[in-house]
Amino acid sequence: MNIKRFFAILVLLSPLAITSAAGTTLDTVKTRGVLKCGVNPGLPGFATVDKSGNWKGIDVDLCRAVAAAIFKDANKVQFIPLTAKERFTALQSGEIDLLSRNTTWTLSRDSSLGLNFTGVIYYDGQGFMVPKKLGVKSATELDGASICIMSGTTTEMNVSDYFRTHNMSYQAVVFDTADQVAKAFESGRCDVLTSDQSQLYGQRIKLADPESVVVLPEIISKEPLGPMVRQDDPNWANIVRWSLFAMLNAEELGVTSHNLAQKVRSSNPEIRRLLGLEGIKGEGLRLNPEWAYDIINQVGNYGEIFARNVGMESPLKITRGLNALWSNGGLQYAPPVR
């Protein structure tokens, strides 16, 4: 056999080629009738289950937005809780269609896993939480401290880099889940708990005495958190990406879940394009013309999901900060719908 033809056949038989030939992710999800979304097993503000068994959180709402765009029904989601170690394998294997699990966008993850990030839903940074009784005011005072860390995350390397840069030593106490880390910290097995600052505030409110601890001011890393999909389906990546962008554009244009009845009568061309009243509508994404309308109507715009999950309407009460719109001094910025 000609060697060029041999390698061409190998390419055609690769897993990615087989997946693409078998049909797109959108077709698979539509046929199944439900979106399978991987989420954190329990992180306040991002993914938790309430007393009624309902999932809530900013990552959960991204899953619901995608379901609303596809099915016109935000409830057609099966939430699959995954540990940090399980999350990438679950997406690679096809166990889930979408990973929306407070995952940091990095070079290695973007280039070596066969997966793609589709945007940033939350700009975060790693910090430290310590008991007030230690009297520590700055991370530069943590030389020799024992630090509780969750395995399989970017926090391990960030801590190593920070302490090496500042010529300090530390003892890592590593656990598999966020709950294990928090319990170890609360029981005194370590001096410090480190994680993304959003997670620290989430863990803080779960402690028996939240006022007994303090989050130190230093942010030692960039942690852009966003949803991930497999690399083999560009259309599916676009659907997830633009589900997030639709919520961001809606906030910028002042379109909310409460004023849609008014906004559909707007003469503003940007609003009309967003709501599928004119322009390219949903053709390029293989969605119905009202896909963004359905997201906003059933899930809300970005400002709404931020406020109720992690912002001032939530127990965490995190300010918008870097997650404010670009027009308000933040980093959140979506391409236009046109």
N, C-alpha and C positions, 0 to 999 in steps of 0.2 A: 504494500500500500504506500502511496505517496506520503512522505512525512508531513507535508503541509496539510493534506487532507486528514491525516490522523489527528493532528492537533486541533483542527477545526471541529472534528467530531467530539473531541474531549470538551471543547468549549461549549458545544451545544448540549452536552450531557451534564454540565455542571449544575449544582443545586439551584443556583440563581436562575439559570436558563430554564430549568424544569419548572420552577415556581412561576416564572413569567409566562411560559407556554401554557401552563395549566389554568391560567385566568388571573385577573387582577385581584388584589386584596379587597377592593370595593365590591366586586362581584361575589367573592366568598362571603363577605360580611352580610350583603343583602340576602343571599341564599340562606344563610344561617338564621337571619332575622334578629341578630343581636351582635353588638360590638363587644369584643373581649378586651378589657383594659386592665393592665397591670398597675397596681398602686401600692403605696406604703401600707403595711399592716395596721399602723396606728400612729399618726403624727398630727397633733392638733394643728388646725389651719390648713393642712394639706390633704390628709386622708384619714378620716376616723369614722367609726360607726356609732350612731347615737343610740339611745335607749330603745328606740322603736325599730332598730335594725337598718336604718337608712344611712348610706354613705354620704359624707359631706366633706368639703375641703376645696381648695383652689385647684389642685390636680384632678380631683373628682369632677369638678365643673368643666374642666377641659375635655374630659371623656364625654360628658353629657352634651357638650357643644358639638362634638363630632357626630354623636348619635342623632342630635336634632337636625344637623345638616343632611345626614343620609336618609333617615327614616321619618323626618318631621315629628320625631318623638324622642325627647331627651332621656326617657326612662329605659330605652332599649339598650342597656349596658349591663354586662356581667362584669363585676369588679372582682379581680383576682389579686389577693394580697400576696406580696412577694418580699422576701428579705433582700438586702443589698447584694448578697452573693447569688441569689436566684434570678434577679431581674433580667440580666442580659441573655442568659441561656433561654429563659422563657420566651423572649422576643425572637431570638435567633431560630428556635425550634418551631415557631408558629403556634405555641400554646396561647399567646396573646397577639392581638392585632396592633396594639399600641401600648407603649410604656409611658405612663404619666406618673412618675414617682420621684419627685425632688432629686433629679439626677443632674450632676454638673457636666456641662459641655466642656470637654477637653480634647486636645489633639489626639491622644492615644485612643480614646473612645470613639472619636469621629473617623479614625483612619484604620483601625485594626480589628473591629468587631463585625464588620459587614452591616453596620447600622448607621443611621443618620439622625442628627438632631433636626428639628423642624422649627425652632424658634426658642425664645427665652420667655417663660411665663413669670419668672421671679428672679431678679438680680439679688444675689445674696453674698455673704462673705463669712469666713470661719472666725469664730471667737472662742472665748473661754468663760466658764461659769465656776465660781468658787464660793464656799461658805463665807458669810460675812465675818464669822468669828476668827478667820485667818488674818483679817486686817489687810489683805492684799488689794492694792489700788490699780496695779498695772501688770500686764503680762510679763514685763521685764523683771518682775519680782518672783517668777516661778522657777528659778533655778533649783534643781533637785526634786521637783514635785513629781508625784505619781499622777498620771493622767488617764482617765477612762476614755477609751476610743472605740468606735464601732468598726469592725473589720470590713473589708471590701468597699471602702469609700476613699475619697480623695483626702480625708482628714489625716490619715496616717502619714502620707508624704508631706502634707503642709506643716504638721507639727514638727517633723524631722527637719525640714528646711528652716523653719523659724528658729528652733533652738540651736541649730548649727550656726545660723547666721549671727545669733546673739551670744555665741560661745557659752551656752548653758546646757546642762544635762537634765534628763527627765527619765522617768520609768513608765513605760507604756503598759496599761492594763486593758487588754483587748477583749471585746465581746462581739457576739454575732448579731444582736438586735439592739435597737434603741432602748427598749424597755429594760433589757439586761444592763445596759450602760447606766441608765438613770437609777435603777435600784442599787447598783454597786456604788454609785456616787452618793446616794442618799444614806446608805449604810456605813459610809466612811471607808470603803475599800480603796478609794483614791482621793487625792486632794482637789482635783480639777476635773471638770467635764468639758470636753471640747467637741464642737460640731458647728454646722452653719448657724449663724445667729438666729435665724428664724426658728430652727429646731430647738435652740437653747430656750427661747421664750416659750415654745410649746412644751418642752420638758419641765420648765419651771412651774407652770401652772398645775402640773400633775403631781408635784411634790406635796407631802403632808404639810409643810410649812414653806410656802413660796417666798415669804419675806426673809427667810434665813439665808438666802443666797443672793449673789449679785453677778450680773454679766459685766465683764471687764470691757473697757472702751475700745481696745485694739481690735481691728479687723485685719487678719493676717493673710487673706487670700481673696481671689476673685472666684465666685461660685455662681456662674450663670446657670440657673436650673431650667430645664426644658424637656418637652416630650421627645420620644425617639420612635423611629419606625425602621423596618428593614430597608436596605439599599436597593432592593430589586424592583421597586414599584414607584416610579416618580409621581404618578397620578395620586397615589395614596398619600405620599409625602405632602403633596400640594394641598390635599383636602385637610389634613391635620394642621398644616402651616396656616392656611387661610381661615380656618375656624378660629384660631387665636387672633389673627390679623383682623377678622371681622369684629371681634369684641373690642379690640383696641381702636379701630376706626370709628366704631359706634360711640365709644366714650368721647373721642375727639370731636365728633360731630354733634354731640349732645343727644344722641339717641339712646333711650333706656327702655327697659321692659315695661315701664309705666307710661311712657308717652308715645308708644308706637302708633296708636290710633290717630294721633295728631300728625306724627311725622310722615305717615304714608301719603298725606295730602301736601307735603312740602314741595316747593318748586326748586329747592336746592338740588342741582344736578348730582352732587356727591352723595347726598342722602338717597336720592332716587336710584342711583347705581348700586349703592350698598344694599338697598332693600329689594333689588331685583325688578324695579319698575321700568328701567331702561338700561341701555348699554349691553354688555356681553352676558349679563345674567349668569347662569350656572353652567353654560355649555363647556367651557374649558376644563371644569372640574368634574364633569359628568354628574352634576347635581341638578336638582330642580331650581327654577329661578328664585324661589323664596328661601334658599338655604340660609342666608345670613339673617333674614327676618325671623326664621324659626329659631336660630341660635339666640338672638337677642330677646325674643318673646318668651322663650322657655328657660333660658339660663341667665341672660343679662349681658350688659357690656362689661368691659374689663374692670372699670371702677366699682361696679356693683359686686362682682365676685371677689374682688380684693377686700372691699369693706366688710362684707359679711363673714368672710373666712379668716382673714388675718388682720384686718384693719380695725378701725374705731368701732365698728358694730360687733366685733368679736371679742372674746376674752383676752386675746393676745394684744390687741390695741397697738399694732405696729404702724408707724407712720409710713406714708408712701415712699419717701426718700428717693432712692434710685429708681423705684418702680412708678414714680409719677410719669405722666406723659412728657414727651420731649418739650412740648409747649409750656409745661409748668416746671421746667428745670430738671426733669428726670431723664431716664434712658429709654423708656418705652416709646417705640416708634414703629408704625406699620406702613408698608407700602400702600399706595392709593388703589382704590377699586376703580380701575378704568382700563 
